[in-house]
Amino acid sequence: MTPENPAAPHSSASAVPSTSLKRIVAASLVGTTIEWYDFFLYGSAAALVFNKIFFPDSDPLVGTLLSFLTYAVGFAARPIGALVFGHYGDRIGRKKLLVLSLLLMGGATFAIGLLPTHASVGTLAPVLLTTLRLVQGFALGGEWGGAVLLVSEHGDAKRRGFWASWPQTGVPAGQLLATAVLAVLTALLSESSFQNWGWRVPFLLSGVLVGIGLWIRLAVDESPVFKQARERAEARKKEQSALPTGEKQVEKTPLLAVLRYHWRDVLIAMGARMAENISFYVITAFILVYATEELKLSQQTALNALLIASAVHFAVIPLWGGLSDRLGRRPVYLFGAVGTGLWVFPFFSLLDTKSFGAMLVAVTVGLVLHGAMYAPQAAFFAELFATRMRYSGASIGAQFSSVAAGAPAPLIATALLADYGSSTPISLYVIGAAVLTIVAVACAKETKSRDLAAIGEDDTSTASAGGAPSASDRVSKTVKS
C-alpha cells in the first residue's frame, strides 16, 4: 500500500466505537492540557517573575535571558525523554508511559511552587529550578508522542486528522489555562504580592489537575493497533524459538530500526517542526518580553491578548485537522508555513502600535496560522512510521527538533532585541525557519488515509513519505544474531 491509497478495509482500528474513541480523545486531551499547562506556566513565569526572584543581581534584560536559559534547559531534556519513552512505549504500550509522564510533569511543577528563592538560599535556588525544569522536559518529551498515537491508532483513517488534532488542542488549552490563572492573579494582586508569593499558586494548583488527569487516563484501554503489532511480534518469537540456534534471528530495537529504516522520515519531521515551534514560542513567550521591556506595556495587556488568542487557537486546530482529512496533510501544513513567513513583519508592526486591538489581531492571526501546521502534524507524523517503532520515530522527530527550534527561540529573540534594538532580525529569524519547514514538507509525499496497521507488516507498503523506497515494509525482516 502506498500513502496515497485509501486505507485497507480490514483495519481493526476503524472498528472502535465512536463513544470509545471520544473517551480516548478526552483522556489524551486532558492529559496533554495539564502537561502543557505545567510547561507553559514556567515559560510565562520565566518572562514575568523568575528573572527577579532567581536572578536578582542582573539587569532586567540580562535577568530575562538567564531566566529563559533555564526555560531552554527543559527542551534539552525532551530528546532524552523521547528516546526513553519511545523505546518503552513501543515495547510495553502507550498507556503506561502516558501515566508516568503525567506523574513526572505534575510532580515537578508542584515542587517548583515550593522552591525557595535566591533571597533565601542564594545560588542553590536557580540550581533547584533548573533541575525541576529538566524533569519537566524529560516528561514532556515522552508525553506528546504517546498522546497523539493513542488517538491516531484508535481512530479510522478517514477522520484521523480530525481526531488526532484534539490532543494538539492541549497546547492552546494549557496555554489558555496557564495564562488565565496568571492574568487573574496579576489583576487581583499587587506587583510585590505577586512576586513574593502569588506566582506560586498556579504551580501548586498542578497537584489538583494531575489527580484529575490520572483518574481519566487510567480508565482508557491500550491502542488496538499496538495490540495487533505485539501479537504479531510474539508469534514471530515463537517461530524463531523453534529454529536451530545458528538460524535464529532477532528484530532490531525500535530506536535502531528508526535510525536505519526511517532516517529520511525523521529528518522530514524535524524540518516540519522548525517554523511551527519557533513561531509559537516567539508569539507566546517572547511577546511578554517585547511588550513589557520594549513597548513598556503592562503585563496584563499582553496576557489578555494571549488569553483571547489562545481560545481562538483552541477552536481552529480541529478545523484544520478536519481539513487535512479532505485536502491532505501537506497542503494544510504548507499553507501554515507560508502564512507564518508572510505574517511575521505585520505581526511586529501591529505590536509596535501599542494598541490592544492591534496586538490581539497580531497574536490571533499568528496562532491561527500556527494551527494550520500543528493540527495535521499528529496524524502526519504517525503515518510516517511502522507501529512497533512509531512511538520512537514520532517522538524523536518531534522532540529532537525542539532543541534547535523551540528551546532557543525566546532566548535568540531576546538576544537579537538586546543587540539590535529592533524586531527586524527576529522577523528574519522566523522567516528562515518557515523556509526550512516549507522545504521539508515539500520533500514529503502525502500520507493521508494510510493504514497504520499495515505499515511495515506486509510487502505492499512500498513508498515512504519522503518518496524513496520505504524500508517500513522491511522492518519486520530480521538480522542474523
Secondary structure, 3 states (H helix, E strand, C coil): CCCCCCCCCCCHHHHCCHHHHHHHHHHHHHHHHHHHHHHHHHHHHHHHHHHHHCCCCCCHHHHHHHHHHHHHHHHHHHHHHHHHHHHHHHHHCHHHHHHHHHHHHHHHHHHHCCCCCHHHHCCHHHHHHHHHHHHHHHHHHHHHHHHHHHHHCCCCHHHHHHHHHHHHCHHHHHHHHHHHHHHHHHHHCCHHHHHHHHCHHHHHCHHHHHHHHHHHHCCCCCCHHHHHHHHHHHHHHHHHHCCCHHHCEECCCHHHHHHHHCHHHHHHHHHHHHHHHHHHHHHHHHHHHHHHHHCCCCHHHHHHHHHHHHHHHHHHHHHHHHHHHHHCHHHHHHHHHHHHHHHHHHHHHHHHCCCHHHHHHHHHHHHHHHHHHHHHHHHHHHCCCCHHHHHHHHHHHHHHHHHHCCCCHHHHHHHHHHHHCCCHHHHHHHHHHHHHHHHHHHCCCCCCCCCCCCCCCCCCCCECCCCCECCCCCCCCCEEC
